[in-house]
Amino acid sequence: MDIKISSNGKQLENFINTASNSDLRVGETLQSCTDKIEFSKSFELEGRMVTLVDTPGFDDTAKSDTEVLNIVCDYLSTEYANGRLLHGIIYMYRISDNRVSGTAARNLQFYQQLCGPEALSNSVIVTNMWGLVDPKVGASREQELKSKGNFFKPALDYGAKCLRHDNTTESAHNIIRAMIHNNIPKPFLIQRELIDEKKKVFQTAAGEALLRELAKLEQKHLQEMQELDTEMADALARQDEDAKQELEELRAQLLAETERLNAEKKRLHELKLTTAPATTITTTQEARGLGDAPVPGAWTEHNTGEDPESGRKDQPLMHAAVAPQRPSDPAQVTQGLEAFIQRVTSNSLFNKLFV
């Protein structure tokens, strides 16, 4: 099973390294270390093999939010398209922060939009950095975060858990145990949007949330530009050359930022998954290799999930690449059946935990 961790800064890598005895890069500067999907060493917990998955956060210093969303979408859609469900997601929050920053609020929003209401019950909000705050102050902040509708409460109402991490291996393992105990892996909302509903990235709940954030920033820059124009008119009237030069520099910075936002909106609308998701498929009499029909990997593609012979609508067994070729050699038939059995067996055992 794999778990995904969503957070910011080195607290993310620290949790993974502490839980799995891995050696993921831990940033010691303001520069983000995670610029791609990374995996921990696999380790055994409660009789299960666990792998933790680290992704870039939406506060990445080297990548835009659009680039980060594309990386996450590529990974999640590929896993879902190949029949592998992540076991859950962990969102980490520093209890030592005396207020919820704009970055933390945005990360929290994206975490909820990625999961969706159904999969939030398989997630854990982890508060850490308890050693940097007075216990009473920390407890008060925790209660406020859990009770307010613009912080943790919406996720908790849908079944998410809120647990503390004290930076020990036992603490990390207890958090993971809470995720896997009586927990049935569920697809994330963004996986169903991209694969089942065939939406573009910008049409997903997370994509729409990012577009709203970009629109708010654009509106803020427009207001600032109007204020600068008023100040510029005043500086010209006073013939204040120093003020005029300073305002021109600020205006140029705002124009550059506005252009960057427009470019990011354009990129978001044009995003395409780099790994094309496989079409949803179902097993039929032909797909099972009965009679004179194709066999695995000779899946028959049915977008509607309907058996063409019986008319019965089946739930997709899995998402996988479709290769509708009919082998004529008996050895190929045997090979195909063995591959099919191996695929289904691994599919039932390989449940992922997404931290």
N, C-alpha and C positions, 0 to 999 in steps of 0.2 A: 504494500500500500504506500502511496505517496501523499504528502501534505504540502500545501503551499503556504508560505509566510508572506504577508503583506505588511510593510511598515516603511520606516525611513531610517537612514543612517546605519551605524554599525550595530545597533541593538538587534537588527535582523540577523546578521551573520553570526553574532554572538550566541543567539538562541540556538541556531542550527548547529554551530560547533559544539556548544555545551551539551546538546541532546544527543548528538551522533558521533562525537569525537572526530569531527571533520576538521578540515583546515581551509575553509573558505576565506577569501581575503576579507580582512576587517579594516575599514577605512580609519586612518588616524588624522585625516585632514578633512576639509569641507568638501572635497571632491568625492563623488559617488564611486563606489567600487563595482557595484553590480550593473553591468551593461548588457547582460544577456541572461537566459535561463541557466541556472546552475543547480546541481543536485548534490545532496550530502552523501556520505557513505551510508550504505544500507546497514541497519542494525535491528536486532531482535527485541521486541517488547511484547509481553503478554502472548508469547507464542507466535507472533506475526513479524514479518520482515517489513521494516518501515524505511521509507526514503523521504527526505524533506526537500522541497523544491523552492528555490529562491528566485524571485523575479525582480526586475527593476521596479522601483516605486514611482508614484506620480509626483515625486519631488526630486527626481533625478537631476543632477547638476549638469550632466553631459547630454541628455536627451530631452526633447520636448514631450509633453504629455501625449501628443498624438503618436509619437514614435514608441513610447512605452505601451500605450494601448494596443498598438499594432503587434508588438512582441507578445504581449499577453494573449491577445486574440489568436495569433498564429498557434501558440502552444495549446491553449485550451480547445480550440476547434479541432486540431489534429488529434488530440487525445480522445475527444468525444467521437470523432468520425471513425476512429479505429476501435471503438467499443470499450475504451478504458475510462472509468469514472474516477475522479479524484475523491478521496475520502472526506476532505474538508478543507477549510481555510482558516488561518490564524491572522488576526489583525492585531498589531502591537501598538501600544500607546504608552508614552512616558508619563507616569503619574507625577513626576517632578516638575512638569510644566505647569506654571501657575495660571495659564489660560490656554484655551484651545486656539491654536494659530490657524491662519487661513489654509496653510498647507495641510495641517492635521485634519481639518474639517473636510478638505477636498479629498484626501486619502480615505477618510471614513465614508464619504459619499460614494466614491468609486467602489469601495469594498462591498457596500450594500447593493449597488447597481450590478456588479459582476455576479454576485450570488443570486439575487432575486429572493422573494419571500420564501419559496419552498426550500432552497438550499441553505438559508441562513441558520436553520436548526442544526446544520453540520459544521458550524463555525464557532470559533472562540475568540473573544476579545481579551487580549492579554495585557495587563498593566504591569510595567516593570519600573526600574529605577526607584524602588521603595527605600533604598538606603540613603537616598539624597533628599528625603523629605521627612518632616516630623510625622510620626504615625497618625496622630489625630488629624493633622492637616490633610494627609494623604487619604484617610478614610472619608473625610468630608468631601474632598474632591471626587473620590470614587462614587459616593452616593449621588452627588450632583450630576455626574456624567451618566449614571444609570437611570436617573429619574427624569431627565429633560429630553423632550422630543427631538431636539436638533443635535443630540449627541448619541449616546448608546441605546437609548430606550427603544427606538423602532426595531433595531436588530434583536434586542432582548425579547421584545413582544412576539417576535417570530420564532423564538426558541434558541437564539444564540446564547452562549454561556459567557460570563465575565469572570476571569480567574487572575490571580496574582502570580508573578514569577519573581523568585528571589535570586536568580542567576546561578542556581545549582542544577546539577544533572537530574536529581530526584524531582525537583520542581518542574523542570521541562518535561520529564517523562510523565508526571502526574497530569499535566496539561494535555499531552497526547493521549493518555489513557481516557481522559474525559471525552475526547473526540471519537474514539473508536468503540467505546462502551455502548452497546445496543444501538449502534449507528449504521444505518443503511446508506451507502453512497448514492448521491443524487446528482443529476446534471445541474450545472449552474445555469442561471437565466441566459447569460451571454452565449453559452454553448447551444442552447435550444434556439436562440434567435439566429445565430449564424448558420447552423446546420439544418435544423428542422424547418425553420421559417425562412431560411435563405435570405436573411437581411444583409444589407451592406453594414460595414462597421459603424458608420455615422448614424444608421437607423436604429441601432441597439440602444437600450436604456443608458448604458455607459457612454456611448457615442453622443447621444442627445444631451447628456449631462455635461460632457466636455464642450459641446457647442454652446450651451448656456453659459458656461464659465468664460469662454472666449468672447461671447457677446457682452457679458458684464464688463470685462476688461476693456473692450472696444468703446463701450459707453463711457466708462471712467476716463479714458484717454480723450474722448471727444469733449467732455466737460473741462478737463484740464487745458485742452487746446483753446477753448473759448475764454477761459480765465487768462491764459497767456496773451491772447489777442487784445484783451482789455488792458492788461498791464503794458503791453507794447505800445498801444495808442497813448497811454499816459506818459511813458518814457519818451516817446517822440515829441509829445507836446512840451515836455520839460527839457528836451534836447540833452537827455542823460545818455551819453554814449556807452558808459560802463553797463548801465542797466539794460540798454538795448542789445549789447553784445551777449550778455548773460542770458537774456530771454531768447535770443536767436539760437543759442546753443541748446537750451531746454526744448525749444520747438523742434529742432532737428532730431533730438533724441526721441521725442514723442512721435514724430513722423516715422522714424525707423521702427519703433515698437509697433505702431499701427500697421505698417507694412508686414512685419513679422507675424502679427496676429492674422492678417488676411491670408498670408501664405500658409499658415498652419490650418486655417479653416479649409482652404483649398485642398491641402494634403489629406485632411480628414475625409473630405467628400470623395477623394480619389483612391483611398486606401483599398488595396486588394490583398487577400490572404496569400502569403507566399507559398504555402502548402495547400493546394486545392483540396477541400474536404471531399471525402468519398460520398457517393449517393447512398441514402438509406436503402437497405435491402431487406428482404424477408426470405425465409426458407419456404420453398414450395416443393411439390413432388419432384420437379425437375432439379431444383437446387440440391436435393438430397441425393441425387445420383441414381434414382430408381429408373428401371426400364432403359429405354434407348435415349436418355436425356443427358445433358451436360452434368458434370459433377464438380465439386469444389476443387481448385478455385474457379469453378464455372458458375458463379452466382448469377441468378436471374434478377434483373433490376425491375422493381415495381415501386414507383414513387408513391402510389396510393396505399401500399401495404395490402393489396388485394391479391389473393391466389387466383390466377386466371382460369384454373380448372374448376375449383369449387365455389369461387365467388366469395369465399370467407375472408374477412379482413383480419390479418394477423398483426400483432405488435412486432416491430423490428427486433430481430434477435440481436443484431449488432450493426455497427456501421463499419464497412470495410471496403477495400478496393474491389471493383467489379471486373472480372475477367471472363466474359462469356464465350470462351472458346471450347469447342467440343473435342476432347482428345480421342484419337482413334486407337492408340496403343494401350493395351490393358495395363501395362506398367505405369502409364501416366494416370490411369484411373486410380490405381492403388496409391500412387504418390499423392494425388489430389485428396483422397479420403484421409490419408495420414496427416496431411497439412491441415485439413479441416478440423480433425479431432484435436490436434495440437493447438490450433487457434482458439477453439471454444474452451478447452481446458485452461489455457493461460488466461483467457478472458475472464473466467469465473474466479480465478485466484488472484488476479492482479488488480486489486482495488487500491486506488491512490489516495494518499493523504496530502492535501495541498496546504502548506503553511505559508 
